[in-house]
Amino acid sequence: MKNLIKILGAFMLLFFAVTAISSCSDDDDPVNNDFFAGTYKGSISYNDGGSTNISTNSGSVFVTKIASGTKYNFAFSDSIPDLNGIEFEQKGDHTLVMIGSTATSYIRIDNNELKILFMKDGKTWTANCTR
């Protein structure tokens, strides 16, 4: 009987895990969701203006929308420091652009693409990724 309960419990856990994972969609739009989390893959780089220079064509950026509704966090792979609390405004139907964007510093995100050129305190982050 105990084995049956253990097997049933494991089955239920597996069922809920598969359901939760399959309910996440690459079509989720970062503009229209109260909560957004998505992974973008592609070219990423980081340079701290000194000895650290990281660049890869097979990196990833995990993007999350935080509670404020207009701020996002960007967690980079390959030991690149994260960018947190970046504020955005909506441009068009499905595009977010960083507030304070300039020709040399911007972040643009939509449901399919992430583009980053962000400079702060002599450090530079870049990303050209898709989902």
C-alpha positions as CSV (number, residue, x, y, z in Angstrom):
1,M,0.0,0.0,0.0
2,K,2.8,2.4,0.9
3,N,4.5,1.6,-2.4
4,L,1.3,2.4,-4.3
5,I,1.0,5.8,-2.6
6,K,4.6,6.6,-3.4
7,I,4.1,5.6,-7.0
8,L,0.9,7.6,-7.2
9,G,2.6,10.6,-5.6
10,A,5.5,10.5,-8.0
11,F,3.1,10.2,-10.9
12,M,1.2,13.3,-9.8
13,L,4.4,15.2,-9.3
14,L,5.6,14.3,-12.8
15,F,2.2,15.2,-14.2
16,F,2.2,18.7,-12.7
17,A,5.8,19.3,-13.7
18,V,5.1,18.4,-17.3
19,T,2.0,20.5,-17.3
20,A,3.8,23.5,-15.9
21,I,6.7,23.2,-18.4
22,S,4.4,22.7,-21.4
23,S,2.2,25.6,-20.5
24,C,5.1,28.0,-21.1
25,S,5.1,29.3,-24.6
26,D,7.6,30.9,-26.9
27,D,4.8,33.0,-28.2
28,D,4.4,34.8,-24.8
29,D,4.6,38.5,-25.4
30,P,6.7,40.5,-22.9
31,V,4.5,43.6,-23.5
32,N,1.1,42.1,-22.8
33,N,1.8,39.8,-19.9
34,D,1.7,40.8,-16.2
35,F,4.4,38.2,-15.6
36,F,7.0,37.3,-18.3
37,A,9.9,34.9,-18.3
38,G,11.7,33.8,-21.4
39,T,15.1,32.6,-22.7
40,Y,16.6,34.2,-25.7
41,K,19.6,32.4,-27.4
42,G,22.3,33.8,-29.7
43,S,25.3,36.0,-29.6
44,I,26.2,37.7,-26.3
45,S,29.2,39.6,-25.1
46,Y,30.6,41.6,-22.1
47,N,33.6,43.8,-21.7
48,D,34.4,45.5,-18.3
49,G,36.9,47.9,-19.9
50,G,39.8,46.0,-18.3
51,S,40.8,42.4,-18.3
52,T,37.4,40.7,-18.7
53,N,36.2,40.2,-22.3
54,I,33.6,37.5,-22.8
55,S,32.0,36.7,-26.2
56,T,30.1,33.7,-27.5
57,N,27.7,32.9,-30.4
58,S,25.9,30.3,-28.4
59,G,24.9,32.2,-25.2
60,S,21.6,32.9,-23.7
61,V,19.8,35.6,-21.8
62,F,16.9,34.7,-19.3
63,V,14.5,37.7,-19.2
64,T,12.1,38.3,-16.4
65,K,9.5,41.0,-15.8
66,I,9.6,42.1,-12.2
67,A,6.7,43.1,-10.0
68,S,6.7,46.8,-11.0
69,G,5.4,45.9,-14.5
70,T,7.8,48.2,-16.3
71,K,11.2,46.8,-15.1
72,Y,13.0,43.8,-16.4
73,N,16.0,41.6,-15.3
74,F,18.4,40.1,-17.8
75,A,20.4,37.0,-16.6
76,F,23.2,36.2,-19.0
77,S,25.0,32.8,-19.4
78,D,28.7,32.4,-19.6
79,S,29.5,34.2,-16.4
80,I,28.4,37.6,-17.8
81,P,27.1,39.9,-15.0
82,D,23.3,40.3,-14.9
83,L,21.5,43.6,-15.7
84,N,18.7,44.2,-13.2
85,G,15.9,46.7,-12.8
86,I,16.0,48.1,-16.4
87,E,12.9,50.2,-17.1
88,F,11.0,49.9,-20.4
89,E,8.2,51.6,-22.3
90,Q,6.0,50.1,-25.0
91,K,6.8,51.1,-28.6
92,G,4.2,49.7,-31.1
93,D,2.0,46.7,-30.5
94,H,4.6,44.1,-29.3
95,T,7.9,45.9,-28.7
96,L,9.5,47.2,-25.5
97,V,12.3,49.8,-25.6
98,M,14.5,50.8,-22.7
99,I,13.7,54.2,-21.2
100,G,16.6,56.5,-21.9
101,S,17.7,54.7,-25.0
102,T,20.3,56.4,-27.1
103,A,22.2,55.5,-30.3
104,T,24.9,54.0,-28.2
105,S,22.9,52.4,-25.4
106,Y,19.6,50.5,-25.9
107,I,17.7,47.4,-25.1
108,R,14.9,46.3,-27.4
109,I,12.7,43.2,-26.7
110,D,9.7,41.6,-28.3
111,N,8.3,38.1,-28.3
112,N,10.9,36.8,-30.8
113,E,14.0,39.0,-30.5
114,L,16.3,40.6,-28.0
115,K,18.8,43.3,-28.9
116,I,21.1,44.8,-26.3
117,L,23.9,47.4,-26.5
118,F,24.2,48.6,-22.9
119,M,27.0,50.7,-21.5
120,K,27.4,51.7,-17.9
121,D,30.4,52.7,-15.8
122,G,32.8,51.7,-18.6
123,K,31.2,48.2,-19.0
124,T,29.5,47.0,-22.2
125,W,26.9,44.3,-22.6
126,T,25.7,43.2,-26.0
127,A,23.1,40.6,-27.2
128,N,21.6,39.6,-30.5
129,C,19.3,36.8,-29.6
130,T,16.0,35.1,-30.6
131,R,13.5,32.7,-29.1
